Amino acid sequence: MILYDYKRAPNPRRVRIFLAEKNINIEIRNVDLMNQENIKEDFLKINPLGTVPFLQIEDGIGIAESIAICRYFEEKYPEPALMGKDPIEKAQIEMWQRLIEFKGIFPAGEAFRNKAEGFKDRAVAGPVKIEQIPELIERGEILINYFFKFINARLSKSEYVGGKSFSIADISAYIAIDFASWIKLVPDESHGSLNEWLEKIKLRDSINA
Amino acid sequence: MILYDYKRAPNPRRVRIFLAEKNINIEIRNVDLMNQENIKEDFLKINPLGTVPFLQIEDGIGIAESIAICRYFEEKYPEPALMGKDPIEKAQIEMWQRLIEFKGIFPAGEAFRNKAEGFKDRAVAGPVKIEQIPELIERGEILINYFFKFINARLSKSEYVGGKSFSIADISAYIAIDFASWIKLVPDESHGSLNEWLEKIKLRDSINA
């Protein structure tokens, strides 16, 4: 089993933190996105989507998409549970995980990809050439500022994003906030509950995975 | 238990088809999105996000996000399995479900919301006022045309989107294609495998739920 990875990108990091929380050690191989190694023939034979993270379980059986990779490990090694223990918890954590992706990770990614020189005609992930749309930088910034408020309000009422214990929703939220800092947006002191939660999360051994 | 619903929107329909496949009957209440009933006080007390579908399990315990609602029912009533039976199947179905959302449902939604008169300053779902960006109509159309190719290629090698049996990935793909037709994009005869699959899916009793 091999995890194809890239240290500096947000999505592979979600998987590395998840594995560290579960204390799972597997072989990791780096795919150099900066040199577009992910869209070269050798890697496309492994993952035709050309994306990382990618988990090769065995020849011909692989999983793309960070959350789907986490699902595989959660089902295989349920403890400690990072995606909930019963139907209500599982659904609530999935709800929060998704809300954070849509309101945090995606707008940050959209602002970043429509701004960065390196993504000039690759503003959308995937094989289709898409030109940057400058208006999406501002739209992303507006949405990220709302996301800070949204997550702060949640954390003023809940110890962790998904409920009473640490879960994949916290991992996604941490990654969303880190990703937002790439476009220089950082929650200010008005977001007290969010900042307290951030301090707590940064103490976890897994977080620098 | 009450499911808050709106007949004409794509996301609530995913949940209704899922419930019909599992033969689950619950109370359903309509929230009139056209009259913005979803952002009026009465409904915001039930779901502060102002979104449908929303599943109220009991007082104070509710689930937003269609896929999270499906997860609740899948965990509670595992048969027939619509999200996979073992770790590999669960991960593969989640991967395909996500790929279809990102490559199909989202671009269709983006093209639609940035085009339709009724969403003039509400181009992004949620409480933040966001102006329409006309370039996103064309971007959405380009991405949808790629989505048709992408899903056709998958279905030329797999009986169903997620693997050997019908799953939530098929429900999402069907909804993506229906949503694309709102902006007048329909897979043509060059997408043979996709069209064959569509004919097969349309025969299911659940599909008009």
Interface residues (C-beta under 8 A of the other chain):
Chain A: L49 L55 I57 I61 I63 A64 E65 I67 A68 I69 R71 Y72 E75 K76 D86 P87 I88 K90 A91 Q92 E94 M95 R98 L99 K103 V124 G126 P127 V128 I130 I133 E135 L136 R139 I142 L143 Y146
Chain B: L49 L55 I57 I61 I63 A64 E65 I67 A68 I69 R71 Y72 E75 K76 D86 P87 I88 K90 A91 Q92 E94 M95 R98 L99 K103 V124 G126 P127 V128 I130 I133 E135 L136 R139 I142 L143 Y146
